[in-house]
Amino acid sequence: MILQNDFKRQWKFVEAPALEAIRRVGESGWYILGREVEAFETALAEFWGMSHAVGTGNGLDALEIGLRCLDLQPGEKVLTTPLSAFATTLAIVRAGGVPLFVDVDDCGCIDLGQCREILARDRSIRFLVPVHLYGFALPMQELARLKTDFGLQIVEDCAQCIGASFGETAAGTVGQMAATSFYPTKNLGAMGDAGALLTNDAALAEKANSLRNYGQTAHYQHSTLGLNSRLDELHAAVLRQAFLPNLEQWTRVRRRTAQKYLKQIRHPSIQLPVPDPTMDPVWHLFPILAVEGSRDQLRGYLDSRGITTGVHYPRLIGEQPALPGGSWQQLAEPVKARRFAQCELSLPIHPFLTEPEVDAVIAACNDWKI
């Protein structure tokens, strides 16, 4: 089978440095918030071009802590996307906010043009949580203009976009804070749950450090109600020693595979993504759109050819039963978002695909008889 992610191949590649990191942590006798976490936070911030990184237990907590650092108040409105992992909205709700959904653009990312129209009509909206979906960076200059023009507090959801940029601006560097996830399937994934916040504001970093650790400002001194969301030494050590040093190489492989798909997949019933020419995606996923009503047929056909696929995401967030009526608003008809929900299929694009496997995916897509 050609897998969406191949962790067995990944382990063969990172086994030696990962085991060395595990041994070092075991011998240290220190497992929570120690030197390994500090060293990884420093390395991550340097890689991202940011001043501060704060490790958390997962990406969901990172988003929530980021919103709380920016003083989101109970019942306050938060502009965001209806097309994402549920964690994006769950973080807003857990932080006390009310999600306001707009539509997405042709790449599946939040439509910043619609955001501008809505913000111009409703100046009471102070918060925005944009998602750099599929590894595509949003138009960063427009995001910066929205921040300035409307005085926005922004937490960028960067769970799928580490290393992506639009023009000269890296994803995650415009908002007051950026949140990311190291869930194993991510471009930079841990061997379990983990996440981080990034910021150039020292005061926000200090606040995030407190909130992730029960709200402590000193040992046994709790100044606010925080979370238990600490990146542990083991994940930090493995991330820094075994995974982060390989990220640039793995990203180059993803980009090479994506370019081959873009050039060679030719089927009238398969729509390929068309990133802006100034965008440099990291291709966390390779989303295609099957002609309406045919996704399940295409998915079954690819499975019969030994190719696993994913669907991201089959149900809009506002349609999830966990969100009760009145707890969110849809401010613009989600026409494009609904098309993604109904038609999107993700092809394999992990960095351990072989050239024959990539060729097999291309051939299968081109041979599909609808």
NORBELDA-V891921 format. One record per pair of residues at least 6 apart in sequence whose ideal C-beta (glycine too) atoms are under 8 Angstrom apart, sorted by the first residue. I is the first residue (numbers start at 1). GAP is how many residues later the second one is. D is the distance in Angstrom with one decimal. If there is no record, write none. Layout:
BEGIN
i | gap | d
I | GAP | D
I | GAP | D
END
This chain:
BEGIN
i | gap | d
1 | 305 | 5.2
1 | 306 | 7.5
1 | 307 | 5.9
2 | 304 | 5.9
2 | 305 | 4.7
2 | 306 | 6.5
2 | 346 | 5.3
2 | 351 | 7.2
2 | 355 | 4.8
2 | 358 | 6.4
2 | 359 | 6.4
3 | 305 | 5.4
3 | 345 | 6.4
3 | 347 | 7.3
4 | 181 | 7.7
4 | 304 | 5.1
4 | 305 | 7.0
4 | 306 | 5.3
4 | 342 | 7.0
4 | 344 | 5.5
4 | 346 | 6.9
5 | 179 | 7.5
5 | 180 | 5.3
5 | 345 | 5.0
6 | 344 | 5.9
6 | 346 | 4.8
6 | 347 | 7.8
7 | 177 | 6.7
9 | 343 | 4.0
10 | 340 | 8.0
10 | 342 | 6.0
11 | 7 | 7.6
13 | 233 | 7.4
13 | 339 | 7.2
14 | 228 | 4.1
14 | 229 | 6.6
14 | 232 | 7.1
17 | 224 | 4.8
17 | 225 | 4.2
17 | 228 | 7.8
18 | 173 | 7.5
18 | 220 | 5.1
18 | 223 | 7.2
18 | 224 | 4.1
20 | 221 | 6.6
21 | 15 | 7.9
21 | 213 | 7.8
21 | 216 | 3.8
21 | 217 | 4.8
21 | 219 | 7.4
21 | 220 | 4.2
21 | 221 | 6.1
22 | 212 | 6.5
22 | 215 | 7.1
22 | 216 | 6.8
24 | 12 | 7.8
24 | 213 | 6.2
25 | 6 | 6.8
25 | 11 | 6.1
25 | 208 | 5.0
25 | 209 | 5.1
25 | 212 | 5.0
28 | 6 | 7.1
28 | 7 | 7.5
28 | 8 | 7.7
28 | 205 | 7.3
30 | 203 | 6.2
31 | 201 | 6.0
31 | 202 | 5.0
31 | 203 | 6.7
32 | 198 | 5.8
32 | 200 | 5.7
32 | 201 | 6.4
33 | 180 | 6.9
33 | 197 | 5.5
33 | 198 | 7.9
33 | 200 | 7.7
34 | 199 | 5.2
35 | 198 | 7.9
36 | 197 | 4.2
36 | 198 | 7.7
36 | 200 | 4.4
36 | 201 | 4.3
36 | 204 | 7.2
37 | 18 | 5.2
37 | 193 | 7.8
37 | 194 | 5.4
37 | 195 | 7.5
37 | 196 | 6.0
37 | 199 | 4.4
39 | 197 | 7.3
39 | 201 | 5.9
40 | 13 | 7.9
40 | 15 | 6.6
40 | 191 | 7.5
40 | 196 | 4.0
40 | 197 | 7.3
40 | 199 | 5.5
40 | 200 | 4.2
40 | 204 | 7.5
41 | 11 | 7.6
41 | 12 | 4.2
41 | 13 | 6.6
41 | 14 | 5.6
41 | 155 | 7.3
41 | 195 | 7.7
42 | 11 | 7.4
43 | 197 | 5.3
43 | 201 | 6.0
44 | 9 | 4.3
44 | 152 | 6.1
44 | 154 | 7.3
44 | 195 | 7.9
44 | 200 | 7.0
45 | 6 | 6.3
45 | 7 | 5.8
45 | 8 | 4.1
45 | 153 | 6.4
47 | 197 | 6.6
47 | 200 | 7.4
48 | 114 | 7.4
48 | 122 | 7.0
48 | 124 | 6.4
48 | 125 | 7.5
48 | 130 | 7.8
48 | 150 | 5.6
49 | 121 | 6.1
49 | 124 | 6.6
50 | 122 | 7.4
50 | 123 | 6.8
50 | 128 | 7.5
50 | 148 | 4.4
50 | 149 | 6.7
50 | 150 | 5.8
51 | 148 | 7.1
51 | 149 | 4.5
51 | 150 | 7.8
51 | 151 | 7.1
51 | 154 | 7.6
52 | 146 | 6.8
52 | 147 | 5.3
52 | 148 | 7.1
52 | 149 | 7.5
52 | 150 | 6.5
52 | 152 | 7.8
52 | 153 | 3.6
53 | 143 | 5.3
53 | 144 | 7.1
53 | 145 | 5.1
54 | 11 | 7.9
54 | 142 | 6.3
54 | 143 | 4.6
54 | 144 | 7.7
54 | 145 | 7.9
54 | 151 | 5.7
54 | 154 | 4.3
54 | 155 | 5.6
54 | 158 | 6.5
55 | 139 | 7.0
55 | 140 | 7.4
55 | 141 | 5.1
55 | 157 | 7.7
55 | 175 | 7.2
55 | 176 | 2.8
55 | 181 | 6.1
56 | 6 | 4.5
56 | 9 | 6.4
56 | 138 | 7.5
56 | 139 | 4.4
56 | 140 | 6.0
56 | 141 | 6.5
56 | 152 | 8.0
56 | 156 | 5.2
56 | 173 | 4.6
56 | 174 | 7.3
56 | 175 | 5.9
57 | 136 | 6.3
57 | 137 | 6.9
57 | 138 | 6.6
57 | 155 | 7.5
57 | 170 | 7.8
57 | 171 | 7.3
57 | 172 | 3.9
57 | 173 | 6.2
57 | 174 | 6.7
58 | 123 | 6.5
58 | 125 | 7.2
58 | 135 | 4.4
58 | 136 | 6.5
58 | 137 | 4.6
58 | 171 | 7.1
59 | 28 | 6.3
59 | 100 | 4.8
59 | 120 | 6.2
59 | 121 | 6.2
59 | 122 | 2.6
59 | 123 | 7.4
59 | 124 | 6.5
59 | 136 | 3.9
60 | 27 | 4.2
60 | 30 | 6.2
60 | 31 | 5.4
60 | 34 | 8.0
60 | 121 | 7.7
60 | 135 | 7.3
61 | 30 | 7.8
61 | 134 | 6.2
61 | 151 | 7.2
61 | 166 | 5.8
61 | 168 | 3.8
62 | 117 | 3.8
62 | 118 | 6.6
62 | 119 | 7.2
62 | 133 | 4.1
62 | 134 | 6.0
62 | 135 | 4.9
62 | 167 | 7.8
63 | 24 | 6.9
63 | 25 | 6.7
63 | 28 | 3.5
63 | 29 | 7.6
63 | 32 | 8.0
63 | 66 | 7.0
63 | 92 | 6.1
63 | 94 | 6.3
63 | 116 | 4.4
64 | 27 | 4.3
64 | 30 | 5.0
64 | 31 | 4.9
64 | 163 | 7.3
65 | 114 | 7.9
65 | 132 | 6.2
65 | 143 | 5.3
65 | 146 | 4.8
65 | 147 | 6.0
65 | 162 | 6.7
65 | 164 | 6.8
66 | 89 | 3.9
66 | 111 | 4.1
66 | 112 | 7.8
66 | 113 | 5.1
66 | 131 | 5.4
66 | 142 | 7.2
67 | 11 | 7.4
67 | 24 | 6.7
67 | 25 | 6.7
67 | 28 | 4.0
67 | 30 | 6.5
67 | 60 | 7.0
67 | 62 | 7.5
67 | 88 | 5.7
68 | 27 | 5.4
68 | 143 | 5.9
69 | 108 | 6.3
69 | 128 | 7.7
69 | 135 | 5.0
69 | 138 | 4.7
69 | 139 | 5.4
69 | 142 | 6.8
70 | 57 | 7.2
70 | 83 | 4.3
70 | 85 | 6.8
70 | 106 | 5.9
70 | 107 | 6.9
70 | 134 | 7.5
71 | 82 | 7.9
72 | 6 | 7.0
72 | 23 | 5.1
72 | 24 | 6.1
72 | 25 | 5.3
72 | 55 | 6.0
72 | 81 | 7.5
73 | 23 | 6.8
74 | 22 | 4.0
75 | 21 | 6.9
75 | 22 | 7.7
75 | 23 | 6.1
76 | 20 | 7.1
76 | 21 | 5.4
76 | 22 | 6.9
76 | 50 | 6.8
76 | 51 | 6.5
77 | 20 | 7.0
77 | 21 | 5.3
77 | 23 | 5.3
77 | 45 | 7.7
77 | 47 | 6.6
77 | 48 | 4.8
77 | 49 | 7.6
77 | 50 | 6.9
78 | 14 | 4.8
78 | 19 | 4.1
78 | 20 | 6.6
78 | 21 | 5.7
78 | 22 | 6.4
78 | 47 | 7.9
78 | 49 | 4.3
78 | 50 | 7.2
78 | 51 | 5.8
79 | 21 | 4.9
79 | 23 | 6.7
79 | 36 | 5.8
79 | 39 | 6.7
79 | 40 | 7.3
79 | 46 | 5.7
79 | 48 | 6.8
79 | 49 | 4.7
79 | 50 | 7.3
79 | 252 | 7.9
80 | 8 | 6.3
80 | 9 | 6.6
80 | 12 | 6.4
80 | 19 | 5.4
80 | 20 | 6.8
80 | 21 | 6.5
80 | 30 | 7.0
80 | 48 | 7.2
80 | 49 | 4.4
80 | 50 | 7.3
80 | 51 | 7.4
81 | 7 | 7.1
81 | 20 | 6.8
81 | 21 | 7.0
81 | 23 | 6.0
81 | 28 | 7.3
81 | 29 | 4.1
81 | 49 | 7.1
81 | 50 | 5.2
81 | 52 | 7.4
81 | 236 | 7.9
81 | 256 | 7.3
82 | 19 | 4.0
82 | 20 | 7.7
82 | 21 | 7.8
82 | 22 | 7.7
82 | 234 | 4.4
82 | 235 | 5.0
82 | 236 | 5.3
82 | 248 | 7.0
82 | 252 | 5.1
82 | 255 | 5.0
83 | 21 | 5.1
83 | 25 | 5.9
83 | 48 | 8.0
83 | 50 | 6.8
83 | 230 | 6.1
83 | 233 | 6.4
83 | 234 | 7.5
83 | 251 | 7.6
83 | 254 | 4.4
83 | 257 | 5.5
83 | 258 | 6.7
84 | 47 | 4.6
84 | 49 | 6.3
84 | 73 | 7.0
84 | 229 | 6.8
84 | 233 | 6.6
85 | 74 | 7.3
85 | 228 | 6.9
86 | 231 | 6.0
86 | 234 | 6.1
86 | 236 | 7.4
87 | 72 | 7.8
87 | 94 | 7.8
88 | 41 | 6.3
88 | 43 | 5.7
88 | 69 | 5.3
88 | 229 | 7.3
89 | 10 | 5.0
89 | 228 | 4.7
89 | 234 | 7.2
89 | 239 | 7.4
90 | 232 | 7.9
91 | 38 | 7.7
91 | 88 | 7.8
92 | 6 | 7.8
92 | 7 | 5.0
92 | 37 | 6.2
93 | 6 | 6.9
93 | 230 | 7.5
93 | 234 | 6.9
97 | 30 | 6.5
98 | 229 | 6.8
98 | 230 | 6.4
98 | 231 | 7.0
99 | 218 | 7.4
99 | 219 | 7.8
99 | 224 | 7.9
99 | 228 | 7.8
99 | 229 | 4.4
99 | 230 | 7.5
100 | 18 | 7.5
100 | 25 | 6.9
100 | 228 | 7.3
100 | 229 | 5.1
100 | 231 | 5.3
101 | 215 | 7.8
101 | 216 | 7.0
101 | 217 | 5.5
101 | 227 | 6.7
101 | 228 | 7.0
101 | 229 | 4.8
101 | 230 | 6.5
101 | 231 | 7.7
101 | 233 | 6.7
102 | 8 | 6.4
102 | 9 | 5.7
102 | 12 | 4.4
102 | 13 | 6.0
102 | 16 | 6.4
102 | 229 | 5.6
102 | 230 | 4.6
102 | 232 | 7.8
103 | 8 | 5.0
103 | 11 | 5.7
103 | 229 | 4.9
103 | 230 | 6.7
103 | 231 | 5.0
103 | 232 | 6.0
103 | 233 | 5.4
103 | 234 | 5.5
104 | 6 | 5.9
104 | 7 | 5.7
104 | 29 | 7.7
104 | 230 | 7.4
104 | 232 | 5.1
104 | 233 | 4.7
104 | 236 | 6.7
105 | 6 | 4.9
105 | 7 | 7.7
105 | 8 | 7.9
105 | 231 | 6.9
106 | 168 | 6.7
106 | 230 | 7.0
107 | 26 | 7.4
107 | 27 | 7.0
107 | 29 | 4.8
107 | 166 | 6.1
107 | 167 | 7.6
107 | 168 | 6.3
108 | 25 | 4.9
108 | 26 | 5.9
108 | 28 | 7.3
108 | 179 | 6.4
108 | 228 | 7.7
108 | 229 | 7.8
108 | 232 | 5.1
108 | 236 | 7.4
109 | 21 | 7.4
109 | 22 | 6.7
109 | 23 | 6.6
109 | 24 | 5.0
109 | 25 | 7.8
109 | 27 | 5.6
109 | 29 | 5.3
110 | 20 | 4.9
110 | 21 | 6.3
110 | 28 | 7.0
111 | 221 | 7.6
111 | 225 | 7.6
112 | 18 | 7.5
112 | 26 | 6.5
112 | 27 | 6.1
112 | 30 | 4.9
112 | 31 | 6.3
112 | 34 | 6.4
114 | 217 | 7.9
114 | 218 | 5.1
115 | 13 | 6.8
115 | 31 | 6.2
116 | 26 | 7.9
116 | 30 | 6.1
116 | 33 | 7.8
118 | 7 | 7.1
118 | 213 | 5.4
118 | 214 | 7.2
119 | 6 | 5.8
119 | 27 | 6.8
119 | 30 | 7.7
119 | 31 | 4.6
119 | 33 | 7.6
123 | 27 | 7.2
125 | 25 | 7.5
126 | 25 | 6.9
126 | 26 | 6.5
126 | 27 | 5.6
127 | 25 | 6.9
127 | 26 | 5.0
127 | 27 | 7.5
127 | 28 | 7.8
128 | 18 | 7.0
128 | 19 | 7.9
128 | 24 | 5.0
128 | 25 | 7.4
128 | 26 | 4.9
128 | 27 | 8.0
128 | 47 | 7.8
129 | 25 | 7.5
129 | 26 | 5.3
129 | 27 | 7.7
129 | 28 | 5.9
130 | 8 | 5.7
130 | 13 | 6.5
130 | 24 | 7.0
130 | 26 | 5.9
130 | 27 | 6.7
130 | 45 | 7.8
131 | 26 | 4.2
131 | 28 | 7.8
131 | 29 | 7.7
132 | 6 | 5.7
132 | 24 | 6.8
132 | 25 | 6.9
132 | 26 | 5.7
132 | 28 | 6.3
132 | 29 | 3.6
132 | 32 | 6.1
132 | 39 | 4.6
132 | 40 | 7.6
133 | 27 | 6.2
134 | 26 | 6.2
134 | 139 | 7.4
134 | 147 | 7.4
134 | 149 | 7.6
134 | 150 | 5.9
134 | 151 | 4.6
134 | 152 | 7.8
134 | 153 | 5.2
134 | 178 | 7.3
135 | 25 | 5.4
135 | 26 | 5.5
135 | 29 | 5.8
135 | 52 | 7.1
135 | 119 | 7.6
135 | 146 | 4.8
135 | 147 | 4.3
135 | 148 | 4.7
135 | 149 | 3.6
135 | 150 | 6.4
136 | 25 | 7.1
136 | 28 | 6.7
136 | 137 | 7.7
136 | 139 | 6.0
136 | 143 | 6.3
136 | 145 | 4.9
137 | 24 | 5.9
137 | 27 | 4.1
137 | 28 | 5.4
137 | 29 | 4.1
137 | 32 | 7.8
137 | 33 | 7.5
137 | 34 | 4.1
137 | 142 | 5.7
137 | 143 | 7.2
137 | 144 | 6.9
138 | 28 | 6.5
138 | 33 | 7.0
139 | 27 | 5.5
139 | 137 | 7.3
140 | 25 | 7.4
140 | 26 | 4.5
140 | 27 | 6.5
140 | 29 | 3.7
140 | 30 | 7.7
140 | 31 | 7.0
140 | 33 | 7.5
140 | 34 | 5.5
141 | 25 | 7.5
141 | 26 | 6.5
141 | 28 | 6.7
143 | 11 | 7.4
143 | 13 | 8.0
143 | 31 | 4.9
143 | 32 | 7.6
144 | 25 | 7.5
144 | 30 | 4.8
146 | 6 | 6.0
147 | 7 | 5.7
147 | 27 | 6.3
147 | 28 | 7.1
153 | 23 | 6.0
154 | 20 | 6.8
154 | 21 | 3.2
154 | 22 | 5.9
154 | 23 | 7.6
155 | 20 | 5.8
155 | 21 | 7.2
155 | 22 | 4.9
155 | 23 | 7.1
155 | 24 | 5.8
156 | 15 | 6.7
156 | 16 | 5.0
156 | 18 | 6.9
156 | 19 | 4.3
156 | 21 | 7.4
156 | 22 | 4.3
156 | 23 | 7.1
157 | 22 | 5.9
158 | 13 | 5.6
158 | 14 | 4.3
158 | 20 | 4.8
158 | 21 | 6.5
158 | 22 | 4.5
158 | 40 | 7.8
159 | 20 | 7.2
159 | 21 | 5.5
159 | 22 | 3.9
159 | 24 | 7.5
159 | 27 | 6.4
159 | 36 | 8.0
160 | 26 | 6.9
160 | 27 | 7.5
160 | 124 | 4.0
160 | 125 | 7.1
161 | 10 | 4.4
161 | 11 | 7.2
161 | 120 | 7.9
161 | 121 | 6.1
161 | 123 | 6.8
162 | 9 | 7.9
162 | 10 | 7.8
162 | 18 | 6.1
162 | 24 | 7.5
162 | 25 | 5.5
162 | 26 | 5.2
162 | 85 | 7.1
162 | 120 | 6.6
163 | 7 | 7.7
163 | 24 | 7.0
163 | 84 | 6.7
163 | 85 | 7.4
163 | 88 | 5.2
163 | 119 | 4.7
164 | 6 | 7.2
164 | 7 | 4.6
164 | 115 | 7.7
164 | 116 | 6.3
164 | 117 | 5.6
164 | 118 | 4.5
165 | 6 | 6.4
165 | 114 | 7.5
165 | 115 | 4.8
166 | 110 | 7.0
166 | 112 | 6.3
166 | 113 | 5.0
166 | 114 | 7.5
167 | 111 | 4.8
167 | 112 | 8.0
171 | 7 | 7.7
172 | 6 | 3.4
172 | 8 | 7.3
172 | 26 | 6.0
173 | 27 | 7.9
176 | 23 | 6.5
176 | 25 | 6.4
176 | 28 | 6.5
177 | 20 | 5.6
177 | 21 | 6.9
177 | 22 | 4.7
177 | 24 | 7.8
177 | 27 | 6.1
177 | 31 | 7.7
178 | 19 | 7.0
178 | 20 | 4.6
178 | 21 | 7.3
179 | 16 | 6.8
179 | 17 | 7.5
179 | 18 | 5.5
179 | 19 | 7.9
180 | 6 | 7.8
180 | 8 | 7.9
180 | 15 | 6.2
180 | 16 | 5.4
180 | 17 | 7.9
180 | 18 | 7.2
181 | 13 | 7.7
181 | 14 | 4.9
182 | 6 | 6.1
182 | 7 | 5.6
182 | 8 | 4.1
182 | 11 | 7.7
182 | 12 | 3.9
182 | 13 | 6.0
182 | 14 | 7.2
182 | 53 | 7.1
182 | 57 | 6.3
183 | 6 | 6.0
183 | 7 | 7.5
183 | 10 | 6.4
183 | 11 | 7.8
184 | 6 | 6.5
184 | 7 | 6.6
184 | 8 | 7.0
186 | 98 | 6.9
187 | 60 | 6.8
187 | 63 | 6.8
187 | 64 | 6.6
187 | 67 | 7.2
187 | 95 | 5.7
187 | 97 | 5.4
188 | 51 | 7.1
188 | 55 | 5.9
188 | 56 | 6.4
188 | 59 | 5.2
189 | 54 | 7.0
190 | 45 | 4.6
190 | 48 | 6.6
190 | 49 | 5.5
190 | 53 | 7.3
191 | 44 | 7.0
191 | 47 | 6.0
192 | 43 | 6.3
194 | 37 | 5.5
194 | 38 | 7.9
194 | 41 | 4.6
194 | 42 | 7.9
194 | 45 | 7.0
195 | 34 | 7.9
195 | 36 | 7.4
196 | 35 | 6.9
197 | 8 | 7.7
197 | 11 | 5.0
199 | 6 | 5.4
199 | 9 | 7.4
210 | 6 | 6.0
210 | 7 | 5.4
210 | 13 | 6.8
210 | 14 | 6.8
210 | 16 | 6.2
211 | 13 | 6.8
211 | 15 | 4.3
211 | 16 | 6.2
211 | 18 | 7.9
212 | 14 | 6.8
212 | 15 | 6.1
212 | 17 | 4.6
212 | 18 | 5.7
213 | 13 | 6.4
213 | 15 | 7.6
213 | 17 | 5.9
214 | 8 | 5.9
214 | 12 | 4.7
214 | 13 | 7.4
214 | 14 | 6.3
215 | 7 | 4.9
215 | 8 | 6.0
215 | 9 | 4.0
215 | 10 | 5.5
215 | 11 | 3.0
215 | 12 | 8.0
216 | 6 | 5.6
216 | 7 | 7.5
216 | 10 | 7.1
217 | 6 | 4.4
249 | 102 | 7.6
250 | 101 | 3.8
251 | 31 | 5.2
251 | 32 | 8.0
251 | 100 | 7.8
253 | 98 | 4.1
253 | 100 | 7.8
254 | 28 | 6.3
254 | 29 | 4.2
254 | 30 | 7.9
254 | 95 | 5.7
254 | 96 | 7.6
254 | 97 | 5.8
255 | 26 | 7.5
255 | 27 | 7.4
255 | 28 | 6.1
257 | 26 | 7.3
257 | 29 | 7.6
257 | 92 | 5.3
257 | 96 | 6.1
257 | 101 | 5.5
258 | 23 | 7.2
258 | 25 | 4.4
258 | 28 | 5.8
258 | 91 | 6.4
260 | 98 | 5.8
260 | 102 | 7.0
261 | 11 | 7.1
261 | 25 | 5.9
261 | 86 | 6.6
261 | 88 | 7.7
261 | 97 | 7.6
261 | 100 | 7.4
261 | 101 | 6.6
262 | 10 | 5.8
262 | 11 | 7.8
264 | 98 | 4.8
264 | 102 | 7.8
265 | 7 | 6.1
265 | 23 | 7.7
265 | 97 | 5.6
265 | 100 | 4.8
265 | 101 | 6.5
266 | 100 | 6.0
267 | 98 | 5.7
267 | 99 | 5.7
267 | 101 | 6.1
269 | 21 | 6.4
269 | 22 | 4.0
269 | 25 | 6.2
269 | 29 | 7.9
269 | 99 | 7.4
269 | 101 | 5.0
270 | 18 | 5.3
270 | 19 | 7.4
270 | 20 | 6.2
270 | 21 | 7.7
270 | 28 | 7.5
270 | 95 | 5.9
270 | 98 | 7.5
271 | 17 | 6.4
271 | 18 | 4.1
271 | 19 | 7.9
271 | 20 | 7.9
271 | 72 | 8.0
272 | 16 | 5.9
273 | 13 | 7.4
273 | 14 | 5.9
273 | 15 | 7.3
275 | 6 | 5.4
283 | 66 | 5.5
285 | 25 | 7.1
285 | 27 | 6.0
285 | 61 | 4.5
285 | 64 | 6.7
286 | 60 | 6.2
286 | 61 | 4.6
286 | 62 | 7.8
286 | 63 | 4.3
287 | 25 | 6.7
287 | 53 | 7.5
287 | 57 | 5.1
287 | 58 | 7.3
287 | 59 | 5.5
288 | 56 | 7.3
288 | 57 | 5.5
288 | 58 | 7.7
288 | 59 | 6.3
288 | 77 | 7.8
289 | 50 | 6.9
289 | 51 | 7.1
289 | 54 | 4.4
289 | 55 | 5.9
289 | 56 | 7.7
290 | 7 | 7.8
290 | 8 | 4.7
290 | 53 | 5.3
290 | 55 | 5.8
291 | 52 | 7.4
291 | 79 | 6.9
292 | 47 | 7.8
292 | 50 | 6.7
292 | 51 | 6.0
294 | 76 | 5.7
295 | 16 | 7.4
295 | 47 | 7.1
295 | 48 | 5.6
295 | 49 | 7.5
295 | 50 | 5.6
297 | 73 | 6.8
298 | 47 | 6.2
298 | 70 | 6.1
298 | 72 | 7.6
299 | 10 | 5.3
299 | 12 | 7.6
299 | 46 | 5.9
301 | 63 | 7.4
301 | 67 | 5.6
302 | 6 | 7.8
302 | 7 | 5.5
302 | 59 | 7.9
302 | 62 | 5.7
302 | 63 | 7.6
302 | 66 | 7.9
303 | 6 | 7.4
305 | 55 | 7.2
305 | 59 | 4.4
306 | 54 | 7.5
307 | 40 | 7.7
307 | 41 | 6.6
307 | 53 | 7.0
307 | 54 | 5.7
307 | 57 | 5.7
308 | 40 | 6.7
309 | 36 | 5.2
309 | 37 | 5.9
309 | 38 | 6.3
309 | 39 | 7.5
310 | 35 | 7.4
310 | 36 | 4.0
311 | 33 | 6.3
311 | 34 | 6.3
311 | 35 | 7.0
312 | 32 | 6.1
312 | 34 | 5.5
313 | 27 | 7.7
313 | 28 | 6.3
313 | 31 | 7.7
314 | 27 | 5.8
314 | 28 | 7.9
315 | 26 | 6.2
316 | 18 | 6.0
316 | 21 | 5.8
316 | 22 | 6.5
316 | 25 | 5.4
317 | 6 | 7.1
317 | 11 | 8.0
318 | 10 | 5.7
318 | 12 | 5.6
318 | 16 | 7.8
347 | 14 | 5.8
347 | 18 | 7.5
348 | 9 | 7.3
348 | 13 | 6.1
END
